[in-house]
Amino acid sequence: MIYLLAIFLPPLGLLLNGQPFNAILNLILIVPCFFLGLIFHPLLLVPSIHAVIAIYMEREKRRHREIVEAIRQHGAPREWRE
């Protein structure tokens, strides 16, 4: 769901994902991409692509932190210790 929001309303999707700095950067990115996108149409996709990539990277970072925290709390899996 957050990815759909990131495609259609990139700054809002970034804000709801907890990335205010990226949301501001995305707002700044929208202005030149809109005006230059009138000439070169693929530039209209740049803010949405930025938002989707930023959300994906943040989710991967959170997943990595959760795995590291679980290993710290419960120890490494048995396969890793052998």
N, C-alpha and C positions, 0 to 999 in steps of 0.2 A: 504494500500500500504506500509506503514511504517513497518507493521508487516512482510510482505514478505521480505523486505529488512533486517529486523532484523534476520530472519531465515537464509537467505543465506549469508549475509555479516553483521554480528552482530556489529562490531565496527562502520561501516559506518552508519548503522541504528541509533545507539545511538548518533553519532555526528550530524546527521541531525535532531534528535529530541531535540537537545540542551543539551546533557549530555556528555560533554568532559571527566569528571572524570570517568564516567562509561565506556566510550569507551576505555580509557587507561587501566582500570582494566580488561576489556574484552580482550584486546590484550595480557595482561599478562596471563590471564586465558587460552587463546588459546594454548599457547606453551606446558604447561604440559598436557593439555587435549589431544592434538594431539599425543604426544609420548605415553602417557599411554592408549590412545584410540586405539592404534594399538593392545594392549593386551585385554583391556576391552572396547569393542565397544560402549556401551552407553555413555561413557565419551565424545565422539565426539559431543554429543548433548548439553553438559553443557553450552558452550558459547552462543549458540542460545537461550536456555531456559533463561539464565540470561538476555539477551538483550530483549526478549519479556516481561519478568516480569518487568524489569526496565522501559520500555516504557509504559506499562500498568499503573504502579504506578504513573509515572510522569503525564500521561494524567488525571488520577483520581484526582491528587493533583491540577492540573490546573482547572479542572471542579469544584472542591470544592471551590477554590479561587474565581471563577467567580460567583458562587452561593452566597457566603458570601458577595462579593462586591455588587451584585444586592440587597441583603437584606439590606445592609447598605445604599444604595442610595434610594431605594424605600420603605423600610419598610417591615415588615413581612407580609406574606399573611393573609388575613382576618381569615382563619380557625385557624391560630396559635394564634391569639389575643384573641379568645373567651375562 
